[in-house]
Amino acid sequence: MFRIDLNCDLGESFGAYKMGTDEEILKFVTSANIACGFHAGDPATMRQTVKLALQNGVAIGAHPGLPDLVGFGRRNMDISPQEAFDMVVYQIGALYGFVKAEGGKLQHVKPHGALYNMAAKSRELSDAIAKAVYKIDPELILFGLSGGELVKAGEMIGLQTANEVFADRTYQLDGSLTPRCQPDALITDDQKAVEQVIRMIKERKVESQQGVEIAIQADTVCIHGDGQHALLFASQIRQLLADSDIAVQPVGK
């Protein structure tokens, strides 16, 4: 049987705002990437999201991003590998504290937004991020764009890695995600998004925006929790994966 992890970026708000949506989505995903305060989130939100994930039996990951609250961490910044290392160590440490305080265990690390996309293409940034994760805990799993530099850097340093694919994003010929500034970056048709996911899992292929099929490895699928119909899509994709004989479980199991 095919297996896949369903992950979602959560805790990307402040205080109790949006907690209701996060709590509902946690019923359908198997891994939660929790914002660590740089691109979104704050101590109260981190604590609440960790508690909700543990209550729902969902594996917890740190979601470190660039220090850009206004741009939600989606704007590129000219940072050095050392700065990337320091940012990632700092943010993992913050979330690790809340996870430990609640009696849980941190499963993985997944960079957010621009940091994620920059690392997917830059081996220097990827090496710095992988080193940060490894030095904190070599048992942590590093999530990265399928086939990207971050996954390669994680494997090279000795981390377990997870190739991530996206349900609601389109792809370019080199396997990168279409930039969000382009009008065709997002897939808004739920049926099309589900079909893309199932094909990536079962056939290990995805059609690029140029109409060319490219090879892809899917260990974990990201479904975004901030879309207009996020909760409905989360429930639909979980059911359709089951109907397609695809088991859903955390990557660490």
N, C-alpha and C positions, 0 to 999 in steps of 0.2 A: 504493500500500500504506500502511496505517496504521503509525505509528511510536510507540514509547513508551520511556521510560527507566524502569528498575527500580532504586529506591534503597532502602537499608537503613541503619538507625542501628546503628553498630558501635563497638567499642572502649569499650563502656559497662560496663567492669569494672575490675579492678585487677590489676596484675602479669600473670601468665600465665593467670589464671583465665578460663575460657570462650573462650580463644583457638581451641580446636579447632572449636567451633561457628561462630565468625566465619570461620575459614578455609574451612569447607565452604560456607557461604552465599555467600561471595565468588565461587564458581564459577557462580552463577546470576544475580547482580545486575550492573548496569552502572555504578552510582554508589554510593559509600560515604560516609556522613555520620559522621565520626569525632569522638567526644566530646573536649572540650578541657580537661577537668579540673575544671570548676565543678560540673556535676551528676553527673559520673562520669568515669572515666578518670584516668590518671596518666602521667608521662613515659614509663615503660617500655611501657605499653599503647599509647600514641599511636605510639611508634616501631615497635612490632611490627605494629600494624594498618596503618600506612602501608606498611611493607614488604610485607605480605601483599596489600594492594590493588594495589600496583605489580606484584607477581609474577603476579597474576591479570588484569592489564590493565584494572582497574576504576578509573574516574575518582574522584578524591578531593575531598571537601568538608569544610569545617569545620562542626562541630555545636555552636555555643555555647549555653549555657544559663544559668539563674539559679544563683547560688552557694548551692546547697541539696542537699548530698550525702544528707542523711537523707531528704528528700522526693523524691529523684531528679529534682529540677527540675520537678516537676509541681504544685507549690503556688504560687499567685499571690503575688507580692511587690509592694509599693507602691514602684516605682522611678521615677525621673525620666527623661526622654529623655536627659539628659546621662549618667546612670548606665548606661543601656542602651548608649549609644554607647561608653563606656569599656569596659564588659564585653565587647562584641563585638570591638572592636579588640584588646584584650588576648588573647582566646581565639583569634582568627584568627591573630594573630601567633605564638602558641605552636605551633599546628599547622603554620603556614607554614614555621617553622624546621625541623621534622622532615621535611616534604615536600621542601624544598630540599636538606637534608642527604642525603636518599636519592636525589637526582637526579630527582625528580618535579616535577609542576606541579599547583597547586591549581586545581580547576575551579569549585567553587561554595561557597556558604554556605547552610546551612539551620538556623535557630534551633530549639532543642529545647523540647518540653513546654510549660510555662506561658508561657515567653517567646514561643514561636511563636503560641500561641492568643491571648495578650494583644495581640500585634502585629497579628494578623489583624483585630482590631476597633478598635484604636487607631491613628489616623493619626499622632499625635505620636510614639509609640514606633516605628512603622514608618519614619517619616522619619529618625529617629535611627539605626536599624539600617541602612537603605539608605545613609545618608551614611557610616557606618563602613565598610561594604563598598566603596563607591565610592572613598573616600579611600585605602584600602589598595591596591586594584587595580580600576580600572573595567572590566577584562576578566572579572572574576568574575561568575558567574551566581547570582542570588538566588532561592532556592526559597521559596515561600510557599503558604499555603492557597489553592486555586483560587478566584479572584474576591475574595480578601480584600484588606485594606488594605496588606499588605506587598508584594504583587505590584504594586499601583498605585503605591506609593511608589518601588519599584525602577524601574518604567517612567518615572516622572516625572523621576528624577534621571539617567536615561540608562543604566541597567544592563540587561543581558539578564536576563529573568526566566523562571521555570518554574512553571507552575500545577501544584500537587501535589494528588493525590487519594489516598485510602486504601483499601486492599483490605479491611481488617478493622475498619473503623469505620463507624458509622451517622451519618446527617446530619440536621440540622434544617432547617426551612423557609427560614431565611436563608442556608443554605449552610455554616453552622458545623458543627463536629463535636459530636456528643452528648457532654456531659461524662462523663469516666470514672467519676465518682461515681454515675452512673445505671446500673441493671442492664442496660439495653439498649444500652450504648455500644459494645460489642465484638461483632463477628460471629465466632462460633466455628465455624460450618459452612463448611468449606473450599470446597465447591461453590458456596454462595451468595456467598462472597467473590469467587470467580473470575468468576461471572456478573455481579456488580456492576462489577468492573473492566472486563470486555469491553464492557459496555453504556456505561460512562462514556467509553471510548475511541472506540467506533464510533458511538454515538448522541448522545454529549455530554449524557447525562441520568443522573440518579440519583433513586431514590425516597426521599423523606424519611421520618422516623419517623411523620410525620402522614399518610402515604399519598399525598402530593402529589409529582409529578415536578418536579424543578428542573433548570435548565440548568447544565452544568458543563464546564469545559475541563480536559482531562487531558494534561499534558506529561510528567509523571513520576508513578509510582505508588510509594508507600511500602509496603514489607512489613516488619513488625517482626521483629527477630532474637531477641527474648526470649520469644516464645510457646512453649507446650509442644510444638507440632509445627512450629516455624519452618522447620527445614531441609526437611522433607517438603513443606510448603506452597510454599517457594521453588522447589523443583524442579518441582512440579506446575504452578504458575502460569507458569513459563518455558516449559514444554512446551505448555500449553494456549494461550498467546499465539501460539506458532509455528503450532499447528494452526488458529488463527483468522486466519492471514495478517496478523499484527501483528508488525512487525520490532521487535526490542529493541536499543536502542543508547543511549549517553550523550547527554544533551541538548546537549552542546557540540559534537557532530559533525553 
